[in-house]
């Protein structure tokens, strides 16, 4: 488990989880880089953590590997999936792992690594590291009064923008159908009189 000291003196307790010994060097490097930003301290119990950080190397397909990893991760804590894509190309565009996640309370970030080089120095990794840092900073730690309270409950997903767009699309379609019918009847009427 790891403690991240967040600016302002609050702490979010993080347990690092890696079921594959394949990427321990990459995990270590990511933890060191997070430590520079958030003062990481290792601890060893998932029972006392606020969030689980799971390192998931993609071996076959992202969706399959992520689903398999999530089956082994407790559901009572928020999870950060550190999804590790194997490539030598620093410009590789990895599929967005968050699209493969069907469980609430799971945050996914995609990283690029290569066996011989480890974690690649690239924009993708910098952006992913920043997103994980921002996510951890946004988390509120558990209190002694309420140690089992969910740390970062996801707000209900609302799609007001989607609803607004849907209404606009329906209105536009109705107007276009109305115009098409007017044109059709106008043409029919003009052919009937001529």
WOFENMO-V166598 format. One record per backbone hydrogen bond with DSSP energy under -0.5 kcal/mol. CO is the residue of the C=O (numbers start at 1). NH is the residue of the N-H. E is the energy in kcal/mol with one decimal. If there is no record, write none. Layout:
co->{CO;CO}
nh->{NH;NH}
e->{E;E}
This chain:
co->{1;2;2;3;4;4;6;10;12;13;13;14;14;15;17;20;21;23;24;25;26;27;28;29;30;31;32;33;34;34;35;38;39;41;45;46;50;51;51;52;52;53;53;54;54;55;56;57;61;62;63;64;65;66;67;68;69;70;78;79;79;80;80;81;81;82;83;83;84;84;85;85;88;89;92;95;96;97;98;100;103;105;107;109;111;112;113;114;114;118;120;122;123;124;125;126;127;128;129;130;131;132;133;134;135;136;144;146;146;151;159;160;161;162;163;164;165;166;167;168;169;170;171;172;173;174;175;176;177;178;179;180;181;182;183;184;185;186;187;188;189;190}
nh->{43;4;14;41;6;12;9;6;4;50;51;2;16;53;55;23;24;27;28;29;30;31;32;33;34;35;36;37;37;38;39;5;5;3;48;49;78;15;53;54;80;17;55;56;82;57;84;59;65;66;67;68;69;70;71;72;72;73;52;81;107;54;82;83;109;56;85;111;58;86;87;113;90;92;94;97;99;100;101;102;106;79;81;83;85;120;87;117;118;114;122;126;127;128;129;130;131;132;133;134;135;136;137;138;139;139;147;143;149;140;163;164;165;166;167;168;169;170;171;172;173;174;175;176;177;178;179;180;181;182;183;184;185;186;187;188;189;190;191;192;193;194}
e->{-9.9;-0.5;-5.7;-1.3;-0.8;-2.1;-1.3;-2.4;-2.4;-2.4;-2.1;-9.9;-0.5;-3.3;-2.8;-0.7;-0.9;-2.6;-2.6;-2.2;-2.5;-2.6;-2.3;-2.3;-2.5;-2.3;-1.6;-0.8;-0.5;-3.2;-2.2;-2.9;-0.6;-2.9;-0.6;-1.2;-0.8;-2.4;-0.5;-0.7;-3.3;-3.3;-0.5;-0.6;-3.6;-0.6;-2.6;-0.8;-2.8;-2.8;-2.3;-2.3;-2.1;-2.7;-1.5;-0.6;-1.4;-1.1;-2.7;-0.6;-3.3;-2.7;-0.7;-1.1;-2.7;-2.2;-0.7;-3.3;-2.9;-0.5;-0.6;-2.4;-0.7;-1.6;-0.9;-0.7;-1.5;-2.0;-0.8;-0.6;-0.8;-2.9;-3.6;-2.5;-3.4;-2.0;-2.9;-0.5;-4.0;-2.5;-1.0;-1.9;-2.8;-2.3;-2.6;-2.2;-2.3;-2.2;-2.5;-2.9;-2.2;-2.6;-2.5;-1.8;-0.7;-0.8;-0.6;-0.7;-1.3;-0.6;-2.6;-2.9;-2.5;-2.5;-2.4;-2.1;-2.5;-2.5;-2.5;-2.6;-2.5;-2.6;-2.4;-2.7;-2.7;-2.4;-2.6;-2.5;-2.5;-2.3;-2.5;-2.5;-2.8;-2.4;-2.5;-2.6;-2.5;-2.3;-2.0;-1.8;-1.4;-1.2}
